[in-house]
Amino acid sequence: MQLRFTAAKMAGPAALAAAVGKAIPAELYHDDIHGLPEWRRDMTLRLAEEIRAELLEERLTVSGDFWAGRPHALSPQPSAQPETTAQPDTAKNKQQKEA
């Protein structure tokens, strides 16, 4: 995808988001082990905004939280599931518990 704006009419954040949204329909974002469609869309918009801000030499604040204030589904991928910390009851673990 390539978006073109003249230097005199560089899009603001809202116009850029609208242009990206029009150029990339929601159904083109797919779900796989690397990310949910919503995350992919958020990252596309975020990176587009970073490029726009850099071209205009604007200062951009990065929060690191792309989901702030919005509910989102957890990925069913095993890597996103909480790890269990339970250890098997081995002789070594029993000795450590007794000490």
C-alpha positions in Angstrom: 0.0 0.0 0.0 1.2 3.4 -0.8 -0.4 6.7 0.3 0.7 10.0 -1.3 0.2 13.4 0.2 1.7 16.7 -1.1 4.1 18.5 1.1 1.7 21.4 1.3 -1.2 19.2 2.3 0.4 16.6 4.6 -2.4 14.7 6.4 -2.9 15.2 10.1 -3.3 12.1 12.4 -7.0 11.7 11.8 -6.8 12.1 8.0 -3.9 9.6 7.9 -5.9 7.1 10.0 -8.9 7.5 7.7 -6.7 7.1 4.6 -5.1 3.9 6.0 -8.5 2.6 7.0 -9.8 3.1 3.5 -6.8 1.6 1.9 -6.7 -1.5 4.1 -10.1 -3.0 4.9 -10.5 -4.7 8.3 -11.0 -8.2 6.7 -7.4 -8.1 5.3 -5.9 -8.1 8.8 -5.5 -11.8 9.7 -5.2 -13.7 13.0 -2.2 -15.9 13.6 0.4 -16.7 16.2 2.1 -13.3 15.7 -1.0 -11.2 16.5 -4.7 -10.5 16.5 -6.3 -8.5 13.7 -7.0 -5.7 16.1 -3.3 -5.5 17.2 -2.2 -5.6 13.6 -4.5 -2.7 12.7 -3.3 -0.7 15.7 0.3 -1.3 14.8 -0.3 -0.3 11.2 -1.9 3.0 12.3 0.8 3.6 15.0 3.6 3.0 12.5 1.9 5.2 9.9 1.6 8.0 12.5 5.3 7.6 13.5 6.3 8.0 9.9 4.1 11.0 9.4 5.4 12.7 12.6 9.0 12.0 11.6 8.6 13.4 8.1 7.1 16.6 9.7 9.7 16.6 12.4 7.0 16.5 15.1 7.6 15.2 18.6 5.7 12.0 19.2 4.9 10.7 22.7 5.0 6.9 22.9 3.0 5.3 25.7 3.7 1.7 24.8 0.1 0.7 25.5 -1.9 0.4 22.3 -4.9 -1.1 24.1 -5.4 1.7 26.7 -9.0 2.1 27.6 -10.3 -0.4 25.1 -11.4 -4.0 25.8 -9.7 -6.7 23.8 -9.8 -10.4 23.5 -7.0 -12.6 24.7 -5.2 -14.7 22.1 -6.0 -18.4 22.3 -2.4 -19.2 21.3 -0.5 -21.3 23.9 2.2 -18.6 24.2 -0.3 -16.1 25.5 -1.5 -18.4 28.3 -0.2 -17.8 31.8 2.7 -20.1 32.8 2.2 -22.4 35.8 4.8 -22.1 38.5 4.0 -25.4 40.2 7.0 -27.7 40.4 6.8 -31.5 40.7 7.2 -33.0 44.2 10.6 -34.4 43.8 13.0 -35.5 46.6 15.1 -32.3 46.1 12.0 -30.1 46.4 10.9 -31.9 49.6 14.3 -31.3 51.1 14.1 -27.6 50.2 10.6 -27.3 51.8 11.7 -29.0 55.0 14.8 -26.8 55.4 
